Amino acid sequence: MKSLFLLFALLFAVALSSSSAVVSKASNPKKQKAVVQFNDPVRLQGVLLKGEYLFVHDDAAMMRGETCTFVYKGDSDIASKLVVSFHCTPLQRQKVDSFIVRTEQVSPGVNELREFQFSGETEAHGVPLK
């Protein structure tokens, strides 16, 4: 009887610690930012990007189902420099060591940005088709 009680207490402790880890991750959303240089034009949501752009992702907005990705011309998140914004789709990928974008050649000479991923993360962010 004593070992049965100990087993239930241990299972309860494990269940409690697992759920608190999930709550702490969800209550600690973050904004991630990265600057990328496009030397060749890349299309994103119907806009051609060439030059320097800041990608900002807001985890809290994503969890609420709102627009969570913002792309700005240059290296600052100034409202007048906003080029495009959208609600991304989370995708599981291998961890990367630097910010990367993944593109697809949709026609000769035209690459379209399909997803991006921040340094040190295993979650990529898919771009919805427009």
Secondary structure, DSSP 8 states (H G I E B T S, - for coil): -HHHHHHHHHHHHHHHHHHHHHHHHHTS--EEEEEEEEEEEEEETTEEEEEEEEEEEEHHHHHTTS--EEEEESSS--GGGEEEEE--EEEE----SS-EEEEEEEETTEEEEEEEE-TT-SEEEE----
